[in-house]
Every structure is written in structure tokens, then in C-alpha cells.
Amino acid sequence: MTPQPNALEIEDLVMHFGPVRAVDGVSLTIPRGRVTALVGESGSGKSTVGRCVVRLVEPTAGTVQIAGTDVTHLSRRRLRPHRGAVSIVFQDPAASLDPRMLVGEIVAEPLRLAGKGFSRREREARVAGQLERVGLRAEVARRYPHELSGGQRQRVSIARALISEPMLLIADEPTSALDVSVQASVLNLLADLQRDIGFACLFITHDLSAVEYLADDIAVMYLGQLVEKGTRERIFARPAHPYTQALLSAAPVADPVRQRQRQPVLLGDDLPSALDPPSGCRFRTRCPLAFDRCATEVPAQTPIGDGMAACHLVQPDGTGPDVRTTDPSEVLS
């Protein structure tokens, strides 16, 4: 039997906004039914990758395949039949929901645009079922977004994104605009829906505690490029790239004793500008372990199991110095 294509395949994706190199050669694959977290600091290009996948912007170069179909440069007319295969949940539900539309109209809009011939009664029934599925009462359909709380609005966004039964969901920082008290409930909802429905998900975030809870695989992005990929278990247990190690050292943990014992890695300067990224390794200007070669040579992507790490210090078995514990004077001494 012929294997089914992956939910998402990105190959050498490039997105430049004039001189700004927002995304610069990203390759990523998400099999059907798996959740891949794309993590990194603000300004690393994570959200731009998500917008390229759903074709809110057209990439400068590279390819984006959804379920085996190259959608990179399709016209709006030719793209329409493939729209239902991928949906997106945005960071700010207040900005992504039309304030002039009732919630029921918002959730039903993907069905109407898909032109699948549902009657009004059928659409209303599907909307009611979808609202209940995300933890909202059916009567919410007759309310406007401004009448809802932030958590309720994000649940409406999730209902809208999933009503067309997409194969792939792009979740772009779906909890960062919410109160801390409701973030966990929205993450639990996403986890439950993903388990029940089985859609693939590109989960864009900087919250590593959410990543550990929700993701199967992790891709770490820095200044427009991927610096490490791997399974969640491997990344959290044995991060290979100094940037990944630094991110994990800064992530809060629930155990106060472990939190006090940790030594966070201080990276110093802010993220460099995508207008003029550093030569060689882009992380070198902030890496405590950088040496001469880092300034002149772009590091190759060293395979580690079914992932990789792009660092001159990483060995093929995934070993290398740990920026959290290594004295920089000992590197290549």
C-alpha cells in the first residue's frame, strides 16, 4: 500500500521582506497526527513560517507541501480547494475575530467559503456541536466576540479553525495573549482535541513548559534558521545546540529546589537584526562557547538520530560541550 504523504513538508523556505531576512532556509517535516513545536525568541521568524504555510504571505523561495501538494505559489483560485486542509489559530483572539459578526457566523465561515452545500440548518447544527466540543454552550453562537472573555474568544478561534476538519493546524502562540489562569485550560483543550481528532499541528511558541506537555517533536529557530531538531524526549534530556541549552536553562520549573539550583545562561546582547545577520554561525555573537571558526564558517547540520543540530562543536553522536556547565576557556583547548 502506498504510504500517505506527510501533513507538512517545508523545504529550504525563504521569506525576505525587502532587506529583512525573516526566514532563511528552513526545512521541516510534520508527519500526520504529530505535533511539532517551533520555538525561539521573539523575532526569530517562527510566526513568519506559519504564515507562509497557510499562504498568508507568499514565500520568496523554497517549497511548502500540504499533504503532498505543493501550495507555495498557487493562485488564489487554485489554492481554494486546498484551504480546508490547513487552518490557523492566531495569537490574539480579540484581533482575529471580526467584531461585527456573531460567533455562530464566525465559526461557520470556513464551511460557507468551502462551498460544500450545507443548508443553513446543517451549518447551525455543526456550529453548535463545534462550540460544545471546545467547551462553550451552544447559545454563545448568538453573541458577539466583545461579549466573551479572552479564553472564550480563543476557544471560538479554535472552533473556527477545526470545523473544516483540517489535516494540519497552525497554532501561533495560542495562549500568550491570555491570562495565566486560563492558559492551562486552553492547552488542555488543544491536547484533548489533537488526541481525539488526530490532526497534525505546528505549535509555535516560546513557552517551553507548554512544549513539554503538548509536543512530540521540537524545532528550535534562531534568527531565521533552524539550529536544532529532534524528539521532545531527546531535546529535553540531551539538548545539543548551545542556544537550545540556553533556552532550557531559562525555562521555569515547578520544583523550587531545582529552580534555585539551576544556573541560567546569560546570553548578553539582544537578538541581532535580521537586516544584517552575523557571518558564519548566527548565534556566535551571543554564544559563550564561540571560537574563531564560528565567525567564518556556517555550521553544517549534524544528524542526531532523526534530528539534527547546526553547531561546529556537536559530534555525530549528539555529544558536545554543554553551555550550562562548560568553561568557555576549555573549548578546543
Summary of the structure (lengths in Angstrom):
residues: 333
radius of gyration: 21.1
end to end distance: 54.0
largest distance: 73.2
contacts: 1042
relative contact order: 0.13
helix: 37%
strand: 21%
